[in-house]
Amino acid sequence: MNGCNGLKRLPSRLEMESLETLILSGCESLERFPEVSPCMIKLSQINLYSCSRIKELPSSIRYLSSLSLLNLTNCWKLKSIPDSICELKDLKCLHLHNCKELNFFPKRLGSMKILEELLLGFMCDPGSPQKSVGFKILTGLSSLKKLDLSWRHIHEKSFPQNLDAFSSLEELYLSGNHKLVKLPASIYNLSRLKRLELNNCSRLESLCALPPSIQVLKANDCISLKKIGDVLKDSEWLYKIWLINCHKLLEDEENQRYLDKMLHLSFIKSCAAVNHRLSISIPGSKIPSWFKEKKDGCRIGLKLPHKWHIKIMGFLVCGVFSKWGWGYVCPRIIFKLVNDGNIILKSEVNHIKEIETTENGGNVWISYMPLGFFQKMYHDLQPQDWSHIQGNLKMTISLTDGTQSVATGAHVIYKEDVQQIKTSFSDYGNMVHVDDEDLGYDELISGNTYVYEDKFDEEALMPLRSRTSTRRNKRNLHCVITLSGPR
């Protein structure tokens, strides 16, 4: 019954012994969720996403002994959750994202030992006062892997003295918490933490001593952020760093050294050595000097060498943006493989000269894409087809809101460049690689063109394959890619 906008009510009581999954997402007119019978022991998933008129759940939900997922995201009028939900011993995922009127939580919420995902935050400022939710009431959630407390008035005192109770935590979302000035030192002890998001924490001043396990760090639009520490020193698995519009970092020489370190070719080669994709977005206004190709404007090209498909490890692309709006804006690359000698047409050169450059207030974005990722976009091509593709790789860089880069760089990483680095990694095989779930073909433009969006919120990525079986024209291949690096 997904998306049944006309559905206003269900039977007063559900009695379906064999029902395993109940999907009512998008039923925006549904006003009440019915009582449930003790016979419904097989029901494992309930999805009420965007059932925006539901105000409460029945206490009889306790009978759903096999329930593992309860999704109440965007149930804007939901006011409370019954205490009986804490009796669900198999519940692993509780999604209460964007529930604007939810200000009463079960008193025994911390007793749900098996809970792995708890989403209590918001996508953006809810516009009305929200109940503060601290870590202290959640300390019993020893299995918790994913926690979202975005826009929940978190501050330093919201954290317990130590975070040992959250030792299983892998993803932590704290965006929009304007009272947060710094993170507790104990966050370093979250040895399994892979993703940390602190976007739009306007009073956040420092960001130091992150766990060595961290892989994704986002602290965009933290306008007070003036200290970051050497985040690369211990975080050997870090492949995505976004510090967009954090311009106060440029006021300190030590911070500047740490930012420069993120753009060092040696660091990027270390990611290439383990065939891992990389995305870095930091305040700045210049293409790193080691880029082989640099141009003003949004267009650039690379001459592909003979037998490039067996020599190349991957491609590096860099763009400087004078403005980068907050929200779900992410970089977009148009790739074009052409068998001719023209890298940038004359009309395009004339156009890019008109673009205003920036000295202050900009952001530098660098993305490394392994050759295997590039080839996956052309999945109709067979391995032997790549030996016949030669010529030039043309690229155009912009943001999804239409903003064009004011300067662009391109660089090729060859296998021989990383061979020595590769042998120095004793355990690089343990690195968590970006898999096909993160390589989503978002939209087909034409028979030869794809849009890839590696979005601001990686949870939204869906691998969508070509809707055509047309063979590629090997003399003129197009691909549109949108990248935010790889919630």
N, C-alpha and C positions, 0 to 999 in steps of 0.2 A: 504493500500500500504506500510505497514511497511517493511523495509529492502529491498526495490526494488533497488538494486545497479545499475541496468541498466537504471533506470528512469532519463532522463536528462532534460526534460522540460514538463511543463503542458500547458494547453490552456492559452492564454494570459489573459483571464478574467474568473473568476469563477462566475457562476450564478446558484446556486442550493438552492432554497428557503427552502427546507426541511432538508438540511444538518445540523446536530447538532455537530458532532465530526469529525475532520480531522486529521488523523494520518499519517505522512510521515516520521516518525523516521527511521534513518538508510539509508535514500535515499542519499547516499554519492555523487552521480553523479548529483543530482538536482542542477542546477545553478541559478535558478530564481524562486521566489515565485510570482505568478500572481496577477494582480489587482483583486479586489473583488467588486461585485455588491452590491448596496444598498438593494437588495432583500434578502440578506443572514442574516436576523435578528435572525435566530434560531441557528446559529453557536456559540457554547459556549466554545469549546476547540480546540486548534491547537497545535499539537505536531510535532515540527521540530527537535527533538533531533538528533544530529550527522548528520545533513544536512550540511556537512562541506564546501560546495562550495557556499552556498548562501551568498551574500555580503550585501544585503539590503532588506527591506520590503517596499511595496508600501504605499504611503500616504493614499490610499483608505481603509486602514485597519480601518479607523475611522467609516466605515459603519457597522462594526460588533458590533452592540450595545449590544448583549447578551454575548460577549466574556468574559469568566471568567478566562481562563487559556491560557497562551501563553508560550510554552516551547521551548527555543532556545539554550538549553545547548549543548555545544560542536560544536556550529556553529563557527568554528575557523576563517573563513574569513569574518564574519559579521563585517562591519565597522561602521554602524550607525543605530540608531532607529529613525523613523520619529516622529516629534513632535505631529503628529495627534494621536499617541497612547494614549496621555494624555486625549483624548476626550472619551475614553472607560470607561464609568461610572460603568460598572459591573466587570471590570477586578480586580481579586483578587490575581492571581498568575502570576508573571513575572519572568521567569527563564532565566538568561543570564550567566549561569555558564560556565567557561572555554571558553569564547569568546575572544580569544587572541588579535584580531585586533580591538576590539570595544573600541574606545577612545572618542566617542562623544555620550553623553546622552541627551535626551530631556530636554530642558530648564525648562519645567513645570513639571518635574518628581514629584516634591513635592506636586503637586496639586491633585494627585490621592488618594483621601480621603478614598476609599474603599479597596485599595491594602493591602493584608495581607501577602504576601510572595514576597520578592525581593532578588534574588540571583545574585550578581554581582561579586562573588569571583572566586577563582581557587582552584583546588584540590591540586596543588603543585606549585612550582615556575614556572611561565609561560616561563621563560628564555628570555624574552624581556621586555623593559621598559613598564610599564602600567600606565595609568592615575590614579592619586590618587583620591579616592572618599571619601569625608568626610560626616559626619552626618549632617552638616549644610544645604546641598542642599536637604536633605530628611525630614526636620522638619515638612513638611505638611502632612506626611504620618501617620496620627493619628490612623489608624486601623492596622498598621503593626505589625504582630506577629512573623515573621521569617525574619531575615536579615543576609545575608552572604556577608561580605566584606573581605574575606580571600585574602591575597597577594595583597592588594590594597594600600599599603604604608600609612596605618593609623598610626598616632602618637597622642600624647596627645592634640595637638592643633586642631586635626580633629574633636574633640567633642565640642558641644556648652557648654555654662556655666552650663546649666542644661539640663537634659534629659526628662523633663516633656512631651515633644511632643511625646515621645516613650513609653508612659505609658502602651500600649497594648503589648509591645514586650515580647515574650516568649522564643525565640531562637536567640542567637547572636553568629555568627561565625567570629572570627578575627584572625585565624591562619595565620602564615607566614608574619606578619607585623613586620619587623625587626626594624622599627623606634620606635615602641611602648615600652616605658620604664615603664610606670605604667598606670593603669586605672584611670579615673577621679573619685573623691569621690562620684559624683552624681549617679554613677551606682548603688549604694545602694538603690536608690529610684525607681529602676525599679521593682516594687512590684510583677509583674507577670513573671519575668524572671525565666525560669526553666533550660535552657541549655546554658552554656557558654563554647566556645572552643577557646583556645589560643595556640594551638600547634605550635611549631617551631617559637615562637616569641623570637628570639635569644638575644634581649636586654632587655626583660622584667625582672625587678628586684624585683617587689613587687606585691602581690596579696592579698589585705586585704579588709575587709568590703564589703562582697558580699551580695546581697539581701537575705533576709530570705527565699524567695520562691525557691531558687536554688535547683535543683535536680541532675543535671549532670554538673561536672566540669572537663574539660580536659585542661591540660597545659603541655603536653609532650614535651620533648626536648627543654625546655626553659632553656638554659644552664647558663643564668645569674640570674635566679630566686633565690633569697636569703632570701626572706621574704614572709610568707604566712598568718600570723595571725591565729587566732583560728576560722577556717572556720566552725567548728561544733557547735560553741556556739549558733548562731542564726538560722542556716540552718537546721531545724529539718527534712526537707524532703530530704536531700541530700543522695542519694543512690549509686552514682557513682563518684569516685574521682580518676582521673588518673594524676599522676605527674611523669611519667616515665622519667628516665635519668636527673632529676633535682637535681643533686648531690650536688650543692652548698647549698641546704637547710640543709644538714647535718653538715655544718660548724658552725652553730649557735645553742646554747643550747636551746633557746626559741623555735626555729623552730622544734628542735628535740622533744621537749615536745608535740608540736601540732601534729607532725607525729605519735608519740607514742599513742596519744589519739585516732587517727583514727583506731589503731589496738587493742584498749581496748575491752575486751569481753563485757563490759557493753554497749558500743555503738552498737556492732553487735547484741546483744540481743534485743536492742530497735527496730532494723529493723525486727528481727524475730518476735517480739511481734505483729507487724502489717502485718506479712506474706509477707514481701517485700524483693525482691532480692537485693543483695548488691555486689558491686565490688570496690575494692580499689587496686590501683597500685602506690606505692611510692618508693623512693630510700631506699635501705637497703639491708641487707645480712643475716638476721636471721629470723627463724620462731618464732612467739611470744611464750613465755614460757608457756602460759596457754593451748596451743594445747595438747590434750590428746595423740595423735599419731604423732611422728616426725621421719623422716628417711632421711638419706643422699640419694641423687639421685632422680629419677623421679617417683618411684613407692612406693605405700603405700596401706595399707588395714585397714578395720574396721570390727570388729566382730559385727554383728547385734544382738541385744538382742531379747529375746522372745517377741512376739507381737510388734515388732519394728514399724510396720506401724501405730499403734494407739498411740504410745508413743512419736514418734519423730516429732519435728517441722520442722527440715531441717538439711542440711549438710553444714559444712564449709570446704573448701579446700584452702590450701596455697601452693604457689610455690615460690622459690627463683631462679632468673635467673641472671647468671653472665653477660649476654649480651642480650639486647633487642633492635633490630634494629628499626629505625623509619619507619613509613609507615603504612601499613594495616596488620601488624603482630599482632595476638591476641592469647591468651592462648587456649590450647586444652586439654580436659580431656577425657580419655577413662575410662568409668565405666564398671565394670563387676560384676554381682551378681553370686556367685558360692556357691553351697552347699557342701563345703568341708572345711577341717581345714587349708588349705594352704593359707596364705595371700600373700607372695612373694616367688616365686620359687627360688631355690638355684642359678640357672644360672643367674637369674635376679639380685640377690644380688652381685654376682661376677662382673656383668657388672657395677652396679652403683658405686662400689668402684673405678672404673677407671676414674670417672668423676671428673674433677677439681673443687674444691669449690672456693668460692670468699669471701674476707673480705671487699673489697672496690669496689665501682662502680657498685654494683648489684641493682636489683629491687625486691621488695616483692609484690606479688599479692595475694589477699585474695578474695574469692568469697563465698557468702552465697546463697544456693539454697533451697527454701522451698520444702517440701516433695511433694506438689501438682505439682510443676514444674517438679520434678524428675519423678513422675508418669505419667505425660502427654506424656513423651517420649515413654512409652509403652501403647499407647492408645488402643491396641487390648485387653489388660487385663481388666477384669471386677473388680469392687471394691472387690468382695469376693475372687478374685484370690490372692490378696496381703497377705492374712492370711496364705497362704501355702508357701510363699517365706521366706526362712531362710538362714543362713550361713554367708558368708563374702562379703563385698563390696570392690572390688579391684579397684584401680585408678592409672592411668599413666598420668603425666602432662608434657606438652611440649608447644612450640609455633608453630604456623602454618608454620614457616620457617624451622622447624625441630629441633630448639634449645630445649634441654631438661632441665628441672629444676635441679639444683644442690642440692636442699633440698626440702622436701615435708612434709606438715602437713595435718592432717585430724581431724575433731572434730564434734561431734554430739550435736545439740541443741535439748533438750527435751522440751516438752510442759510445764512441771513443772518448768523449768528454767525461763520461760518468763511469767508465770501466774501473778506474782506480778507486773511486768512491765506493762503488758497489762491493768491492772486495773487503772494504773496511767495516761493513755492516755485519756484525756477527749474528744479529737476530732480526734483520730487516724483513724476513718473511712473516713475522708476527704483526706487521703493520696492518691496520684495518683499511682495506682498499675500498675506494668508491666503486660500487657494483652497478649492475644494470638498473636497479631501482632508483639510482641517482642520475641516470643518463636517459632523460625523458625526451622523446620527440614530441613537442607540444602541439605542433600544427603543421600540416602540409600546405605549402604555398602554391606549388605547381608540381608537375611530374618530376622535376629535378631538384626541388627546393624543400628544405625542412626548416622549421623553427624549433630550436632547443631552448628551453627555459630552465636554467638551474636557479630556482627562484629564491627570493628572500626567505621564504618559509619552505625548507626542504621537505617537510611533511607532505606538502601539496604535490610533490613531483609524482607523475604517473608516466610510465613508459608507453607511449602511444606510437605504434609503428605506422609505416607508410600506408596510405589508403590507395596505392596504385602499384601495379607490378611492372610499370614501364621501365625498360632498361635504360641505364644512364647513357647519355652521350659523352663519350670519353674525351671529347675535345672541348667540352664546356660544361663543367660541373658546378652547381651552385649549392650553397648551404647557408641558412640563416641560423645563427646561434645566439641565444641569450644566456648570459652567465652572471651569477652572483657569487661565484666561487666554484662549490659543489652545491622552522622551527623547523 
